[in-house]
């Protein structure tokens, strides 16, 4: 007799294992929800509801953790942690629908969260292109047409042909998207007037649209730049301000109905690294992104067109960046595909004590961790090297156990 340790990331994985074991179909149906375990935290839960919820979970064989003062009734609201299998959650939701005091609504919210965190695939239309996020990890190649970007500033500034050649090279190396930017967002960077940003990016976007066979993203906070870039052939908008810098941006994206990447940033590029402080890092970033998603939807942007980015390096310390990468899976609760950009960033240099040009190994390591923890798109400078690493990890993650 031998004992093995198993871990199933989703219900389908467990069902596949049972099919291989030739478990009876009725048994598969009964057991499928028992092999997946989730721990959920609920904040601001009414104490009355919390105590009812605890009894219900206990009756199902699960558990709910509450502070002592919540159990004794001294607290009106508290935080709760629920521990249970997928099947226990399903039974809990069914029971909550029969209860008073707002418990049916709580059940609906738990059900929505479970749907979001189990989702693995998204198909996003970007004009004539389809981003099939789920089958494999997508790479976004960085093309900075700026004199002052932290990594490659000046390399392609006022050198449109070199910029175009580099974009074509990244496509050849395996990039799925080319992200064109005309304003540096490095720490301390000053804003660039829209006219100058347009002068830098529009000629390049026009030529690339004729020559590339992959989508083009425009990296900008300004509605005017986004609109003219889309008219020139851009297919995606990448807004580091999460649609907050220029309110007109929401209306422009809604009008063109293109995918949009909304990113968390604390402060502005000029101020973001001046002692960034958070009370509770991950929940604060999630709340910020959720509010931006709602702003987008209110403006008529379809939720299915939204991609989220936790903003590595944008108003974060080294420790903040590491915590985000370690806990990236928590952002699945927003139900949108996750983009991560760690490429050559300063936290890698500080941790490994290496200059920008020597950060490739740290970049690859951070990209792989992000991929494993839920990232669907990686924004990188070194496409060829990251592509090889990502392809290997994708194959491992997607292999079916035999």
Secondary structure as the mmCIF struct_conf table of DSSP 4:
data_model
#
loop_
_struct_conf.conf_type_id
_struct_conf.id
_struct_conf.beg_label_comp_id
_struct_conf.beg_label_asym_id
_struct_conf.beg_label_seq_id
_struct_conf.end_label_comp_id
_struct_conf.end_label_asym_id
_struct_conf.end_label_seq_id
BEND BEND1 UNK A 9 UNK A 10
HELX_RH_AL_P HELX_RH_AL_P1 UNK A 11 UNK A 20
TURN_TY1_P TURN_TY1_P1 UNK A 21 UNK A 22
HELX_RH_AL_P HELX_RH_AL_P2 UNK A 25 UNK A 31
HELX_RH_3T_P HELX_RH_3T_P1 UNK A 32 UNK A 34
BEND BEND2 UNK A 35 UNK A 35
STRN STRN1 UNK A 37 UNK A 46
HELX_RH_AL_P HELX_RH_AL_P3 UNK A 47 UNK A 59
TURN_TY1_P TURN_TY1_P2 UNK A 60 UNK A 61
STRN STRN2 UNK A 63 UNK A 66
HELX_RH_AL_P HELX_RH_AL_P4 UNK A 68 UNK A 72
TURN_TY1_P TURN_TY1_P3 UNK A 73 UNK A 73
BEND BEND3 UNK A 76 UNK A 76
STRN STRN3 UNK A 77 UNK A 85
HELX_RH_AL_P HELX_RH_AL_P5 UNK A 86 UNK A 96
TURN_TY1_P TURN_TY1_P4 UNK A 97 UNK A 98
BEND BEND4 UNK A 100 UNK A 100
TURN_TY1_P TURN_TY1_P5 UNK A 101 UNK A 102
HELX_RH_AL_P HELX_RH_AL_P6 UNK A 103 UNK A 118
STRN STRN4 UNK A 122 UNK A 126
TURN_TY1_P TURN_TY1_P6 UNK A 127 UNK A 128
STRN STRN5 UNK A 129 UNK A 133
TURN_TY1_P TURN_TY1_P7 UNK A 134 UNK A 135
STRN STRN6 UNK A 136 UNK A 136
STRN STRN7 UNK A 138 UNK A 144
BEND BEND5 UNK A 147 UNK A 147
TURN_TY1_P TURN_TY1_P8 UNK A 150 UNK A 154
BEND BEND6 UNK A 155 UNK A 156
TURN_TY1_P TURN_TY1_P9 UNK A 157 UNK A 158
HELX_RH_AL_P HELX_RH_AL_P7 UNK A 160 UNK A 173
TURN_TY1_P TURN_TY1_P10 UNK A 174 UNK A 174
BEND BEND7 UNK A 176 UNK A 176
STRN STRN8 UNK A 177 UNK A 181
BEND BEND8 UNK A 182 UNK A 183
BEND BEND9 UNK A 186 UNK A 186
TURN_TY1_P TURN_TY1_P11 UNK A 187 UNK A 188
HELX_LH_PP_P HELX_LH_PP_P1 UNK A 189 UNK A 191
HELX_RH_AL_P HELX_RH_AL_P8 UNK A 194 UNK A 211
BEND BEND10 UNK A 213 UNK A 214
STRN STRN9 UNK A 215 UNK A 219
BEND BEND11 UNK A 221 UNK A 221
HELX_RH_AL_P HELX_RH_AL_P9 UNK A 223 UNK A 232
TURN_TY1_P TURN_TY1_P12 UNK A 233 UNK A 233
STRN STRN10 UNK A 236 UNK A 239
TURN_TY1_P TURN_TY1_P13 UNK A 240 UNK A 243
BEND BEND12 UNK A 245 UNK A 245
TURN_TY1_P TURN_TY1_P14 UNK A 247 UNK A 247
HELX_RH_AL_P HELX_RH_AL_P10 UNK A 248 UNK A 256
TURN_TY1_P TURN_TY1_P15 UNK A 257 UNK A 257
STRN STRN11 UNK A 259 UNK A 263
BEND BEND13 UNK A 266 UNK A 267
TURN_TY1_P TURN_TY1_P16 UNK A 269 UNK A 273
BEND BEND14 UNK A 274 UNK A 275
BEND BEND15 UNK A 279 UNK A 280
HELX_RH_AL_P HELX_RH_AL_P11 UNK A 281 UNK A 298
TURN_TY1_P TURN_TY1_P17 UNK A 299 UNK A 300
HELX_RH_3T_P HELX_RH_3T_P2 UNK A 303 UNK A 305
STRN STRN12 UNK A 306 UNK A 309
TURN_TY1_P TURN_TY1_P18 UNK A 312 UNK A 313
BEND BEND16 UNK A 314 UNK A 315
HELX_RH_AL_P HELX_RH_AL_P12 UNK A 318 UNK A 326
TURN_TY1_P TURN_TY1_P19 UNK A 327 UNK A 327
HELX_RH_3T_P HELX_RH_3T_P3 UNK A 328 UNK A 334
BEND BEND17 UNK A 336 UNK A 336
STRN STRN13 UNK A 338 UNK A 340
TURN_TY1_P TURN_TY1_P20 UNK A 343 UNK A 344
HELX_RH_AL_P HELX_RH_AL_P13 UNK A 346 UNK A 352
TURN_TY1_P TURN_TY1_P21 UNK A 353 UNK A 353
HELX_RH_3T_P HELX_RH_3T_P4 UNK A 356 UNK A 358
HELX_RH_AL_P HELX_RH_AL_P14 UNK A 360 UNK A 372
TURN_TY1_P TURN_TY1_P22 UNK A 373 UNK A 374
STRN STRN14 UNK A 375 UNK A 380
BEND BEND18 UNK A 381 UNK A 381
HELX_RH_AL_P HELX_RH_AL_P15 UNK A 383 UNK A 398
HELX_LH_PP_P HELX_LH_PP_P2 UNK A 399 UNK A 401
#
